[in-house]
Amino acid sequence: MWQQEYGVLSLKTDVIGTEVYLSNYIKIASLLQTAQIGNNLTVNGWIRSLRVNKGVAFISLNDGSTVGGLQIVMESPLPEYDEVCRLGTGSAIGVYGELVESPAAGQSVELRAEKITIYGGVDGNYPLQKKHHSFEFLRSIAHLRPRANTFGAVFRTRSALSFAIHRFFREREFVYVHTPIITANDCEGAGELFRVTTLDMADPPRVQGSVDYSSDFFSQPTGLTVSGQLEGELLAMGLSSVYTFGPTFRAENSNTSRHAAEFWMVEPEIAFADLSDNADLAEDFIKYLCRFVLDECAGDMAFFDKQIEPGLIQRVGTLAQSNFVRMDYSEAIDRLLKAPVTFKYPVEWGLDLQTEHERYLAEQVVGGPLFVLNYPKDIKAFYMRQNDDGRTVAAMDLLVPKVGEIIGGSQREERLDYLENRMDQMGISTRSLSWYLDSRRWGCCPHAGFGLGFERLIMYLTGMENIRDVIPFPRTPGHAEF
């Protein structure tokens, strides 16, 4: 039965003494910003702490909309007083009452309860009893960690940045495109695909000792995508400026703090563009996101600055105003060879840069963000445009202090003969990628693009050190529980 009560819609249930408020309640974040003293209103949330004095109880209530909670003051004449006082941390309640000025330090308002609805209590095994838990422990209860302050802040920031990414590209007239998650090609050529099949793996059909995929669902080997880039290039050839933003997968048996088997990638592709245009877009993109997170996530960023990485706000603000230096790979190698430090990994022209090299360049040589351009072709992918020197390709990596590489991209090889020769040299089948080569036969143009790992961006902007802590349910070797 629906009825109007206390100015909110209320649904009477069969459970005696409970009323579930389904609409017209206010989020705590909005209440703290806009609600006026003397207003009667309803809030819903979870108990973070409950302190009982003589005839009065104080509840810290949080609904996930902000780091800070709202203090609820409940006095003993309230019919639900004794029952609520027996609740534990984590219990879900709804509170109706009057918003009043708070005499307590650190808060401007509190809610004086006139009615409390208990939605769900907790038993003695609720694991989030202590105020501080290690991130390692919280990873083991990923289904509950959104209730912890740090992860509430991380996931709100992740949501806000997702919106900002779409807004950035929409403001620049990019078309948002959806590229396949199931694919028959390995864009990076590393062979680290998760296989997708309907065959009976206990007894698959075989031809001359190898699995016969002709009777499989797609009649060929398929896997989960590691990148939407190749398909993005095709779409850019008709739409000019496109971007993808979605999940990608890599079956890399790595247990580092920077690797996950499932992660999200942002991949723009721009037609009629060269490597310089590509770097311009990447610089604008990073600066835009830095400014956005400082402006739109101020509360959560203040939390990260205080609890996770002191000085974070200054670091992100500095990046937003920095000049992004551009340096050729050859110069970068020369700078590293002359460095007055010893690196763990060797430095030599023709070898890829390791994180320690990238950070040294960003932090010690430049003192800020920089693009390293024109890498040796032998360490880069087949689709990158070959430079006139015959040794390098028009590739770029954006390096930033504290992290190293945060964006990787290139100008794509638009010349059919160069692309075919490169694929032959690398042993990549031109037959399986005939559709990709078709784009070079018919009306191709200079084009470029880059990839940004979304989780690594969040790590950089929040100060979080482990990729497992910036994605709600991380997929890593041996872990797919939740």
C-alpha positions as CSV (number, residue, x, y, z in Angstrom):
1,M,0.0,0.0,0.0
2,W,1.4,3.4,-1.0
3,Q,0.8,6.3,1.3
4,Q,2.3,9.8,1.8
5,E,4.1,10.2,5.0
6,Y,6.7,12.7,6.3
7,G,6.7,14.2,2.8
8,V,8.3,11.1,1.2
9,L,6.8,8.1,-0.6
10,S,6.6,5.2,1.7
11,L,5.8,1.5,1.0
12,K,4.3,-0.4,3.9
13,T,5.8,-3.9,4.2
14,D,4.8,-7.1,6.0
15,V,7.7,-6.6,8.4
16,I,6.2,-4.9,11.5
17,G,7.7,-1.5,12.3
18,T,9.6,-1.0,9.0
19,E,9.0,1.4,6.2
20,V,11.1,1.5,3.1
21,Y,11.6,4.9,1.6
22,L,11.9,4.4,-2.2
23,S,12.1,8.0,-3.4
24,N,12.5,11.6,-2.4
25,Y,15.2,11.0,0.1
26,I,18.3,13.2,-0.2
27,K,21.9,12.1,-0.7
28,I,24.2,13.2,2.1
29,A,26.6,15.0,-0.4
30,S,23.7,17.1,-1.6
31,L,22.4,17.7,1.9
32,L,25.8,19.0,3.1
33,Q,25.9,21.4,0.1
34,T,22.3,22.7,-0.2
35,A,20.0,21.8,2.7
36,Q,18.9,24.5,5.0
37,I,18.7,24.5,8.8
38,G,15.2,23.6,9.9
39,N,14.4,21.4,6.9
40,N,12.7,18.1,7.6
41,L,14.1,15.4,5.4
42,T,15.0,11.7,5.0
43,V,18.4,10.2,4.5
44,N,19.4,6.6,4.0
45,G,22.7,4.9,4.5
46,W,25.0,2.6,6.5
47,I,26.2,3.1,10.1
48,R,29.9,3.8,10.3
49,S,29.9,4.3,14.0
50,L,27.4,4.4,16.9
51,R,28.1,6.0,20.3
52,V,25.6,5.8,23.1
53,N,25.5,8.2,26.1
54,K,22.9,8.6,28.7
55,G,19.6,8.8,26.9
56,V,21.2,9.9,23.6
57,A,23.0,8.2,20.8
58,F,25.2,9.6,18.0
59,I,25.3,7.8,14.7
60,S,27.8,8.5,11.9
61,L,25.8,7.7,8.7
62,N,27.3,7.4,5.2
63,D,25.5,6.7,1.9
64,G,28.5,6.5,-0.4
65,S,27.9,9.9,-2.0
66,T,30.7,11.6,-0.1
67,V,33.7,10.8,2.1
68,G,32.2,12.6,5.0
69,G,29.2,11.2,6.8
70,L,26.3,12.9,8.6
71,Q,25.9,12.8,12.3
72,I,22.5,11.5,13.4
73,V,21.4,12.5,17.0
74,M,18.8,10.0,18.4
75,E,17.2,10.6,21.9
76,S,15.7,7.9,24.1
77,P,12.0,8.9,23.8
78,L,12.2,7.6,20.2
79,P,10.4,4.3,20.0
80,E,13.2,2.7,18.0
81,Y,15.9,3.9,20.3
82,D,16.7,0.7,22.1
83,E,16.6,-1.4,18.9
84,V,18.8,1.0,17.0
85,C,21.3,1.1,19.8
86,R,21.9,-2.6,19.5
87,L,22.8,-2.3,15.8
88,G,26.4,-2.8,14.6
89,T,28.7,-1.1,12.2
90,G,27.5,-1.7,8.6
91,S,23.8,-1.8,9.4
92,A,21.5,-0.1,6.9
93,I,19.0,2.4,8.2
94,G,16.7,5.3,7.0
95,V,16.3,8.4,9.1
96,Y,13.7,11.1,9.1
97,G,14.2,14.3,11.1
98,E,15.1,17.9,11.3
99,L,18.4,19.4,10.1
100,V,19.9,21.5,12.9
101,E,23.1,23.3,13.6
102,S,25.7,21.1,15.1
103,P,27.6,22.2,18.3
104,A,30.3,19.6,17.6
105,A,33.6,20.5,16.0
106,G,34.3,19.5,12.4
107,Q,30.7,19.5,11.2
108,S,28.2,22.3,10.6
109,V,24.9,20.4,10.7
110,E,23.4,17.2,12.1
111,L,20.1,15.5,11.8
112,R,17.9,15.2,14.9
113,A,16.0,11.9,14.3
114,E,12.3,11.7,14.6
115,K,11.9,8.3,13.0
116,I,14.4,5.6,12.1
117,T,13.7,2.6,9.8
118,I,16.0,-0.4,10.1
119,Y,16.6,-2.0,6.7
120,G,19.2,-4.5,7.5
121,G,21.4,-5.3,10.5
122,V,24.7,-7.2,10.6
123,D,25.9,-10.2,12.6
124,G,29.1,-10.4,14.6
125,N,31.1,-11.6,11.6
126,Y,30.9,-8.4,9.7
127,P,34.5,-7.8,8.7
128,L,34.6,-4.0,8.5
129,Q,34.6,-3.4,12.2
130,K,38.0,-1.6,12.6
131,K,38.5,1.9,11.4
132,H,41.6,1.0,9.4
133,H,42.3,-2.1,7.3
134,S,45.1,-2.9,5.0
135,F,44.5,-2.7,1.3
136,E,45.6,-6.3,1.0
137,F,42.9,-7.4,3.4
138,L,40.2,-5.3,1.7
139,R,41.1,-6.9,-1.6
140,S,40.0,-10.2,-0.1
141,I,36.6,-8.8,0.6
142,A,36.2,-6.8,-2.7
143,H,32.4,-7.3,-2.4
144,L,32.4,-5.1,0.8
145,R,35.2,-2.7,0.3
146,P,33.1,0.0,-1.5
147,R,31.8,0.8,2.0
148,A,35.3,1.8,3.1
149,N,36.2,5.5,2.8
150,T,39.2,5.0,0.5
151,F,37.3,2.8,-2.0
152,G,34.2,5.0,-2.0
153,A,36.5,7.9,-3.0
154,V,38.3,5.8,-5.6
155,F,35.1,4.6,-7.3
156,R,33.4,8.0,-7.2
157,T,36.5,9.4,-8.9
158,R,36.5,6.6,-11.4
159,S,32.9,7.4,-12.3
160,A,33.6,11.2,-12.6
161,L,36.6,10.6,-14.8
162,S,34.6,8.3,-17.1
163,F,32.1,11.1,-17.6
164,A,35.0,13.6,-18.2
165,I,36.5,11.4,-20.9
166,H,33.3,11.3,-22.8
167,R,32.8,15.0,-22.4
168,F,36.3,15.8,-23.6
169,F,35.8,13.9,-26.9
170,R,32.3,15.1,-27.4
171,E,33.4,18.7,-27.1
172,R,35.9,18.0,-29.9
173,E,33.4,16.3,-32.2
174,F,34.7,12.8,-31.8
175,V,32.3,9.9,-32.4
176,Y,32.2,7.3,-29.6
177,V,32.4,3.8,-31.2
178,H,32.1,0.3,-29.9
179,T,34.7,-2.1,-31.2
180,P,34.4,-5.9,-30.7
181,I,35.3,-7.6,-27.5
182,I,35.5,-11.0,-29.2
183,T,38.1,-10.9,-31.9
184,A,40.2,-13.2,-34.2
185,N,43.2,-10.8,-34.3
186,D,45.9,-10.0,-31.8
187,C,46.5,-6.3,-32.3
188,E,49.8,-6.2,-30.4
189,G,51.0,-9.6,-31.7
190,A,52.0,-10.8,-28.3
191,G,49.8,-13.9,-28.3
192,E,48.4,-13.1,-24.8
193,L,44.7,-13.6,-25.7
194,F,42.1,-15.3,-23.5
195,R,40.6,-17.9,-25.8
196,V,36.9,-17.9,-26.6
197,T,35.5,-21.3,-27.7
198,T,32.5,-23.5,-27.5
199,L,34.5,-26.7,-28.2
200,D,34.8,-29.4,-25.6
201,M,38.2,-28.7,-24.2
202,A,38.4,-32.2,-22.6
203,D,38.2,-33.7,-26.1
204,P,38.4,-31.1,-28.9
205,P,38.4,-32.1,-32.5
206,R,41.9,-32.3,-34.0
207,V,43.5,-32.3,-37.4
208,Q,47.1,-33.5,-37.6
209,G,47.5,-33.0,-33.8
210,S,46.2,-29.4,-33.7
211,V,42.8,-28.3,-32.5
212,D,40.4,-28.1,-35.4
213,Y,38.5,-24.8,-35.0
214,S,36.4,-25.3,-38.1
215,S,33.5,-26.7,-36.0
216,D,33.9,-24.0,-33.3
217,F,31.3,-21.2,-33.0
218,F,33.2,-18.7,-35.2
219,S,34.9,-21.4,-37.3
220,Q,38.3,-20.0,-36.3
221,P,40.4,-19.3,-33.2
222,T,39.0,-16.3,-31.3
223,G,39.8,-14.5,-28.1
224,L,39.0,-11.5,-25.9
225,T,40.4,-8.3,-27.4
226,V,43.6,-6.7,-26.2
227,S,42.8,-3.5,-28.1
228,G,40.1,-1.9,-30.3
229,Q,42.7,0.0,-32.3
230,L,42.6,-1.8,-35.6
231,E,38.8,-1.6,-35.8
232,G,39.1,2.0,-34.6
233,E,41.3,2.8,-37.6
234,L,38.6,1.5,-40.0
235,L,35.9,3.6,-38.3
236,A,38.1,6.7,-38.5
237,M,38.4,6.2,-42.2
238,G,34.7,7.1,-42.5
239,L,34.1,9.2,-39.4
240,S,37.3,11.2,-39.2
241,S,37.6,11.3,-35.4
242,V,36.6,8.4,-33.2
243,Y,37.3,6.9,-29.8
244,T,36.7,3.7,-27.9
245,F,36.4,3.4,-24.2
246,G,35.8,-0.1,-23.0
247,P,37.2,-3.3,-21.4
248,T,40.3,-5.1,-22.8
249,F,42.0,-8.3,-21.7
250,R,45.5,-9.7,-21.6
251,A,46.4,-13.2,-20.5
252,E,49.7,-12.1,-19.1
253,N,50.7,-14.1,-16.0
254,S,52.0,-11.0,-14.2
255,N,51.5,-10.2,-10.5
256,T,52.8,-6.7,-10.4
257,S,51.0,-3.7,-9.0
258,R,50.6,-2.3,-12.5
259,H,49.0,-5.3,-14.3
260,A,45.5,-6.8,-14.5
261,A,44.0,-9.3,-16.8
262,E,40.9,-7.2,-17.4
263,F,41.3,-3.4,-17.7
264,W,39.8,-0.5,-19.5
265,M,41.3,1.4,-22.4
266,V,40.7,4.8,-24.0
267,E,41.7,4.7,-27.6
268,P,41.1,7.8,-29.9
269,E,41.9,7.6,-33.6
270,I,42.1,10.7,-35.8
271,A,42.2,10.9,-39.5
272,F,44.2,13.5,-41.5
273,A,46.7,13.7,-38.6
274,D,50.4,13.0,-38.0
275,L,52.5,12.2,-34.9
276,S,52.6,15.9,-33.8
277,D,48.8,16.2,-34.0
278,N,48.6,13.0,-31.9
279,A,50.9,14.4,-29.2
280,D,48.9,17.6,-29.2
281,L,45.6,15.7,-28.5
282,A,47.2,13.5,-25.8
283,E,48.6,16.6,-24.0
284,D,45.2,18.4,-24.1
285,F,43.5,15.2,-22.9
286,I,45.7,14.7,-19.9
287,K,45.6,18.4,-18.9
288,Y,41.8,18.4,-19.2
289,L,41.4,15.4,-17.0
290,C,43.8,16.8,-14.3
291,R,41.8,20.1,-14.2
292,F,38.5,18.2,-14.2
293,V,39.4,16.0,-11.2
294,L,40.7,18.9,-9.2
295,D,37.5,20.9,-9.9
296,E,34.8,18.2,-9.8
297,C,36.2,15.8,-7.2
298,A,37.6,18.3,-4.7
299,G,36.3,16.4,-1.6
300,D,37.7,13.1,-2.7
301,M,41.0,14.6,-3.9
302,A,41.4,16.3,-0.5
303,F,40.9,12.9,1.1
304,F,43.6,11.3,-1.1
305,D,45.9,14.2,-0.4
306,K,45.6,13.7,3.3
307,Q,45.3,9.9,3.6
308,I,47.1,8.4,0.5
309,E,49.7,10.8,-0.9
310,P,50.5,14.1,0.7
311,G,51.1,16.7,-2.0
312,L,48.9,14.9,-4.5
313,I,46.8,18.0,-5.3
314,Q,49.9,20.1,-6.0
315,R,51.4,17.3,-8.2
316,V,48.2,17.0,-10.3
317,G,47.8,20.8,-10.5
318,T,51.4,21.2,-11.6
319,L,50.9,18.6,-14.4
320,A,47.8,20.5,-15.6
321,Q,49.9,23.6,-16.1
322,S,53.1,22.0,-17.4
323,N,54.8,22.3,-20.7
324,F,55.0,18.9,-22.2
325,V,58.6,18.5,-23.6
326,R,59.2,16.5,-26.8
327,M,62.4,14.4,-27.1
328,D,63.5,11.9,-29.7
329,Y,64.3,8.4,-28.5
330,S,67.9,8.8,-29.6
331,E,68.3,11.8,-27.4
332,A,66.6,10.0,-24.5
333,I,69.1,7.1,-24.8
334,D,72.0,9.6,-24.9
335,R,70.7,11.3,-21.8
336,L,70.4,8.0,-20.0
337,L,73.9,6.8,-21.0
338,K,75.3,10.0,-19.5
339,A,73.2,9.7,-16.3
340,P,75.2,9.8,-13.1
341,V,73.2,6.8,-11.8
342,T,73.3,3.1,-12.3
343,F,70.2,1.5,-13.7
344,K,69.0,-2.1,-13.1
345,Y,68.2,-2.6,-16.8
346,P,70.7,-1.9,-19.6
347,V,70.5,1.2,-21.7
348,E,71.3,0.8,-25.3
349,W,69.9,2.2,-28.6
350,G,67.5,-0.4,-29.9
351,L,66.2,-1.5,-26.5
352,D,62.9,-0.5,-25.0
353,L,62.8,1.9,-22.1
354,Q,62.0,0.5,-18.7
355,T,60.0,2.2,-16.0
356,E,63.2,3.3,-14.2
357,H,64.5,4.9,-17.4
358,E,61.1,6.6,-18.0
359,R,60.9,8.0,-14.5
360,Y,64.5,9.2,-14.6
361,L,63.8,11.1,-17.8
362,A,60.6,12.6,-16.5
363,E,61.8,13.4,-13.0
364,Q,65.5,14.2,-13.3
365,V,66.1,15.2,-16.9
366,V,63.0,17.2,-17.7
367,G,61.4,17.7,-14.3
368,G,57.9,17.2,-15.8
369,P,56.0,15.4,-18.5
370,L,57.6,14.6,-21.8
371,F,56.9,12.8,-25.1
372,V,59.6,10.4,-26.3
373,L,59.2,10.1,-30.0
374,N,60.5,8.0,-32.9
375,Y,61.4,4.6,-31.5
376,P,63.4,1.9,-33.2
377,K,61.1,0.0,-35.5
378,D,62.3,-3.4,-34.3
379,I,60.7,-2.9,-30.9
380,K,57.4,-1.5,-32.1
381,A,54.2,-2.9,-33.6
382,F,53.8,-3.6,-37.3
383,Y,51.2,-0.9,-37.9
384,M,53.4,2.1,-36.9
385,R,54.5,4.4,-39.7
386,Q,58.1,3.9,-40.8
387,N,60.2,7.1,-40.8
388,D,62.5,8.1,-43.7
389,D,65.6,7.0,-41.8
390,G,64.6,3.3,-42.2
391,R,65.4,2.6,-38.6
392,T,62.6,4.2,-36.6
393,V,58.8,4.5,-36.6
394,A,56.6,7.5,-35.7
395,A,55.8,6.2,-32.3
396,M,55.3,8.2,-29.0
397,D,55.1,7.5,-25.3
398,L,54.0,10.1,-22.8
399,L,56.1,9.9,-19.6
400,V,55.1,11.6,-16.4
401,P,56.8,11.8,-13.0
402,K,56.1,9.1,-10.4
403,V,54.7,6.7,-13.0
404,G,56.6,6.7,-16.2
405,E,54.6,5.9,-19.3
406,I,50.9,6.8,-19.1
407,I,50.1,7.0,-22.9
408,G,51.4,5.1,-25.9
409,G,50.6,5.8,-29.5
410,S,51.8,6.3,-33.0
411,Q,51.1,7.6,-36.5
412,R,49.7,4.6,-38.4
413,E,51.3,3.3,-41.6
414,E,49.0,4.4,-44.3
415,R,51.1,3.2,-47.3
416,L,50.0,-0.3,-48.4
417,D,53.4,-1.5,-49.7
418,Y,55.2,-0.5,-46.5
419,L,52.6,-2.1,-44.4
420,E,52.7,-5.4,-46.3
421,N,56.5,-5.5,-46.3
422,R,56.5,-4.9,-42.5
423,M,54.0,-7.6,-41.9
424,D,56.0,-10.1,-44.0
425,Q,59.1,-9.2,-42.0
426,M,57.3,-9.9,-38.8
427,G,55.6,-13.1,-39.9
428,I,52.1,-11.6,-39.6
429,S,49.6,-13.1,-42.0
430,T,48.3,-10.7,-44.5
431,R,45.4,-13.0,-45.3
432,S,44.0,-12.9,-41.8
433,L,44.2,-9.1,-41.8
434,S,43.1,-8.6,-45.4
435,W,40.3,-6.3,-44.1
436,Y,42.8,-4.1,-42.5
437,L,44.9,-3.9,-45.6
438,D,41.8,-3.0,-47.6
439,S,41.6,0.2,-45.7
440,R,45.0,1.1,-47.2
441,R,43.9,0.2,-50.8
442,W,40.8,2.4,-50.9
443,G,41.0,6.1,-49.8
444,C,43.4,5.8,-46.9
445,C,44.9,9.0,-45.4
446,P,47.5,9.9,-42.8
447,H,46.1,9.0,-39.4
448,A,47.2,8.5,-35.8
449,G,46.0,7.5,-32.4
450,F,47.0,6.5,-28.9
451,G,45.9,4.3,-26.0
452,L,45.5,5.3,-22.3
453,G,45.1,2.6,-19.6
454,F,42.2,4.0,-17.6
455,E,43.2,2.2,-14.3
456,R,46.8,3.6,-14.6
457,L,45.3,7.1,-15.1
458,I,43.2,6.6,-11.9
459,M,46.3,5.4,-10.0
460,Y,48.2,8.5,-11.1
461,L,45.4,11.0,-10.2
462,T,44.5,9.4,-6.8
463,G,47.9,8.3,-5.6
464,M,46.8,4.7,-5.2
465,E,49.7,2.3,-5.7
466,N,48.1,-0.9,-6.9
467,I,45.9,-1.4,-10.0
468,R,43.8,-3.9,-7.9
469,D,42.7,-1.0,-5.8
470,V,41.2,1.2,-8.6
471,I,39.0,-1.3,-10.3
472,P,36.0,-2.7,-8.4
473,F,36.5,-6.4,-9.0
474,P,40.1,-6.9,-10.2
475,R,41.0,-9.9,-12.4
476,T,44.5,-11.1,-11.8
477,P,46.2,-14.5,-12.0
478,G,44.4,-16.9,-9.8
479,H,41.7,-14.4,-8.8
480,A,38.2,-14.1,-10.3
481,E,36.1,-14.7,-7.2
482,F,33.7,-11.8,-7.2
